[in-house]
Amino acid sequence: MPNHDFVIPDGEYKLFVEDVKEGNSKAGDYQVTCKLRVSDGDHKNFVINYHRVTFFDAKARPKAAGMALFFLKCLGQPHTGSFTISPEKWVGVQFKGWLEAKEFNGFKSMGV
């Protein structure tokens, strides 16, 4: 049986945004799916294909909305007050992130 685990050791890594794709979540919220890549170290070039950043209504779901705002902050993007979300400006941006193995339906991958 082939190995379907796509994991590296949990830890902090330097990452960069390689690509972005705008869309909507199943619930209809604005969502950006990012392809991330480890930029150095023993696991350089390891890819995280589906890091989803979902933008929720901050008044209705403040904690959930805060996760997306924190991601913008990590990328050095506008994230307070009135601002425009510009995913095309995320491409190429490096940041530090904690990667951790997760499992869903028997498939292991890395989550940011």
C-alpha positions in Angstrom: 0.0 0.0 0.0 1.5 3.4 -0.9 2.4 5.9 1.7 -0.1 8.9 1.6 1.5 10.8 4.5 2.8 14.2 3.5 4.3 15.4 6.7 7.6 16.8 8.1 8.4 17.3 11.8 6.2 19.7 13.7 7.9 23.0 14.3 8.6 26.6 13.2 9.6 27.1 9.6 10.3 29.9 7.2 7.7 29.8 4.6 6.7 31.8 1.6 3.4 32.2 -0.4 4.0 30.6 -3.8 0.5 31.0 -5.2 -3.0 32.2 -4.2 -6.5 31.4 -5.5 -9.6 33.4 -4.5 -13.0 31.7 -4.0 -15.6 31.0 -1.3 -15.9 28.5 1.4 -18.8 26.0 1.4 -20.7 28.4 3.6 -20.1 31.2 1.1 -17.5 33.2 3.0 -14.7 34.8 1.0 -11.7 32.5 1.1 -8.1 32.5 -0.3 -6.4 29.2 -0.8 -2.6 29.5 -0.6 0.1 27.3 -1.8 3.0 27.6 0.7 6.6 26.4 0.5 9.3 26.0 3.1 12.1 28.4 2.1 15.1 27.0 3.9 16.5 24.3 6.2 16.4 20.5 6.0 12.9 20.6 4.6 13.4 23.3 2.0 10.9 23.2 -0.8 8.3 21.1 1.2 4.9 22.3 -0.1 1.7 23.0 1.8 -0.9 23.0 -1.1 -4.1 24.0 0.6 -3.7 26.6 3.4 -7.1 28.2 3.4 -7.6 31.7 4.8 -11.3 32.4 5.3 -12.6 35.9 6.0 -15.6 35.9 8.4 -17.8 38.8 9.5 -15.8 40.2 12.5 -19.0 41.1 14.4 -20.6 37.8 13.9 -17.6 35.6 14.5 -14.8 37.7 16.1 -12.5 34.7 17.0 -12.7 33.1 13.6 -12.2 36.5 11.9 -9.1 37.1 14.0 -7.3 34.1 12.5 -7.4 35.6 9.0 -6.4 39.0 10.4 -3.4 37.4 12.1 -2.4 35.7 8.9 -2.5 39.1 7.1 -0.4 40.6 10.0 2.2 37.8 9.5 2.5 38.7 5.9 2.9 42.4 6.6 -0.4 43.2 4.9 -3.0 45.7 6.1 -5.1 44.1 8.8 -6.7 46.9 11.0 -9.3 49.5 10.3 -10.6 49.8 6.8 -8.5 47.9 4.3 -8.6 46.0 1.0 -7.6 42.3 0.9 -5.1 41.9 -2.0 -4.1 38.3 -2.3 -2.0 39.0 -5.3 0.4 41.0 -3.0 0.9 37.9 -0.8 2.8 36.0 -3.5 6.5 35.8 -2.7 6.1 37.1 0.8 8.1 35.2 3.4 7.0 34.6 7.0 7.6 32.3 9.9 4.9 29.8 10.7 4.3 26.8 12.9 3.6 23.6 11.0 1.9 20.7 12.7 0.8 17.4 11.3 -2.9 16.8 11.1 -5.0 13.9 9.9 -8.4 13.9 8.1 -10.1 10.7 6.8 -6.9 8.8 7.2 -4.8 11.3 5.2 -1.9 13.1 7.0 -0.8 16.5 6.0 0.7 19.7 7.5 -1.4 22.5 8.9 -0.2 26.1 9.4 
